[in-house]
Amino acid sequence: MAIASLLTLLALAGVIAGWSVGEKRRFSAHLSAAGGGLLLGLALFWIIPEIAHESDWMVAVLSSATGCLALALLDRRVQHHEGEPGEQLIWPVLGATAVHSFLDGWSVRALGGEPAAGAAVVAVPIGLAFHKLPEGFAIGWITRRSLGSRPRAFVAGAAVELFTMVGAFVEPTVSYSGTQRFGSWWTIAVLAIIAGSFSFLGLHTVLPERRNAGVLVVFFGTLAAAGGVAAVRL
């Protein structure tokens, strides 16, 4: 819970920063790309191989890809716009962010209990921290611009980020029940969801900036670093 609490505080700090600015400002795409490269590297070089160890490579790849695709479809339904979203659009945005936050908290708690996770237990919070700051900033800014009331905007932005704590809180109980009922398949399903969400978040940070050479260098640099550490561990 301590790591989930820290991630939540980082996200809330981002919400406050985004909520307090009076105009649209571009948050560091390089910071976001560093977290994205690390998260994608963890999915590709750490979590998916662990799923394959529990089952086989086909199950590992297909289940993780399904999780990634599900989040991508959810994100697409949000219909992102470059301009200021209206109040009708902000609620799907907040709903999608709440789901992401829930998975963030669930992931750090679930991997913390996996003996095979190894160095990923340290790397996952770092990658998520790089992700939570830009996310919080964006949510703080978008709620401030979309909702008429300043207090209402802050409460809405902070509430979705608090779902990180909800995910971390319910994970042990739900995982215990799932393991009792489904055995090793529960572990495979949880790891596939984590791998899919990390893959989505990683790609989501770099695809909008694919024409920015500096962002690509940071992204692929951290991705290669994650792969290098995984190779050393083998």
N, C-alpha and C positions, 0 to 999 in steps of 0.2 A: 504493500500500500504506500510505502514511503516514496517509491519511484513514481507511482501514479500521481501522488499528491504533488510532487515536484513538477511533473509534466503539466498538471492542471494549473499550477501557479504560473508557469511560463506562458501557457495559453491565455490565462486571465490578464497577465501583463501585456500581452499582445493586443487583447481586446481593449484594454484601457488606452493603449497608445493609438490604436486605430479609431476608437471612439472619440478621442480628444482632438484629433486633427480636424481642421476646418475645410480642407480640400483634399482631393485625391492625390496620394503620393505613392510612388512605386517602392514597395519593400524590396529588400535585397534578393534578387533572383539567384544570386550566387550562393547565398546562405541556404535557400530552399533547395537548390540543385545539389548541394553537398549532402543534405539529409536524404534527398531522393535517390542519389547514387548509392548511398550506404544501405537504404532500405531495400532497394532492388537487389543489391549484392547479397544481402542477408537472405532474401527469398530464394535467389538462384543458387547460391553456393553453400548455404547452411540448412535452410528449412526444407526445401524440396528434396535434397539428398536424404534428410532424416525421414521424410515421408516414404521415400523409396526403400529405405532400410526397414521400415515397418511393414511395407507392402511390396510394391514393385515400381519401376520407373514410369510405366504407363499410367498407373493410378496417381502417382505423385504429380506428374505433369498435367494430366487432364483435370484433376480435382483442383489444383492451384489455378489453372487457367480459367476454370469455371468460376471460381471465387473472384478473380480479377475482372472477368467479363460482367459478372453480376453487379459489381460496384461501378464499372464503367457505364452500364446501362442506367443505373440509378442516377449517376452524375449527369448523364446526358438528358434525362428527364427534367433536370433542374433548369436547363436552357440558360446557360451563362450569357450575359450581355456585357459589352464593354461600357455601356452607359449606366446611369443610375437605375437600379431596379425599383419597381413600385412595391407597395405593401403586399399585393397579391403574389408577387414572385418571391418575396423574402422568406415566406414560411416554408416552401419546399427547399430553399437553400439551407435554412436552419435545420430542417429535418434531416437532410443528407449529412450535414456537419455533425449532428448529434450521433448518427449511426457511425461515422468515422471515429468520433471521440470515444464512443463505447468500445469499438474494436481496438483502439489504442490502449485503453486501460486493460481490456481483456488480454491483449497480447503480452504486455509486460508482466502481468501476473502469471499467465499461463507458461511463458517461457522461463520465468523464474523458478518454476517447479519442475522443469525438465532437466534431468541430470545430463542428457546428451547435448544440451544447448551450449555449454562451454562458454567461450568468449562472446557468443551472441547475447548472453545475458547483460553484458556491459555495452555492446555495440547497439543493441536495439534502443535503449533509452537515449543514446546520443543521436541516433538517426531520427527518432521521434521528436526530440527536443528541437532539432533544426526544422522539423516540419511544423511543430505546434506554434512557434513564434509567428511565422508568416500567416499561418491559418488564423490565429487569434487576431492579428492585425487586420486581416481582410474582413473577418466577421465583425469586428468592432467598427470598422469604417462603413461597411455596407448597412449595418443596422442603424447607424447614426444618420445615414443619408436616406434611408427608406422609411423609417418610423418617425412620426412627428414628435413624440415625447422623448426627451433625453433620458430620463430614468427608465422608461420602457425599453428604449434601445439598449441600454447597458444591461438590464436584467435579461433581455432576450439573448444577447451575445454571451453573457456569462453562463446562462443556463445550459446552452448546448455544449459548452466546454466542460461543464461539471459532469457530463455523461462519461467522461474519462474515469472519474471516481466510481460511478455506477458499474461500469464494466469490470473494473478491478475488484469491486466489492463482491459481485455475484459470481465471479469466475470460479473460486474454489468449490462452492456448493454445487453449482451446475456441473462442473467437471467431475466431481465425485459421483454424482448421480448418473451422469452420462457414462462414466467408466464402468460403474456397476451394471448398467443395463446393456451397453454395447461393446464393452471390452476394448480391445486395441483399435477398433474402428472409430471409436470416439476420439482417440488421440489423433488418428489420421485426419478426421474431419476438422478438428480444431486447428491442427497445423496447416491444413490446406486453406482454411479461411484466413489465417495469419499470412501465409505466403501470398495468397491472392490479394489481400488488402495492401501488403507491402509493395507488391508489384505494381498495383494500380497507383498508389501514392508516389512511387518512384517515377513512373512514366508520366504521371500527371504534372510533376514539377518541371520536366524538361521539354515535353512536346510543345507547349505554348512558346517556349524560348529556343526552338530548334534552329533558328537563324542567328542566334547570339553565340558567337564562337567561344567567348569567355565562359558562358554558362555551360556549354558542352564540355569544355576542358575540365571544369570542376566536377561535373556529373560523372563523366567517364573516369576521371582520376579516382574519385571515391569508390566507384564501382570496381575498378581494377584493384584498389587497395583491399576491398572486402574479399575479392577473389584470391588475392595473394595470401591474406591471412588464413583463408580456408585451405589453400593448398599446403601451407606450412604445417597446419594441424594434422593433415593426413599422413 
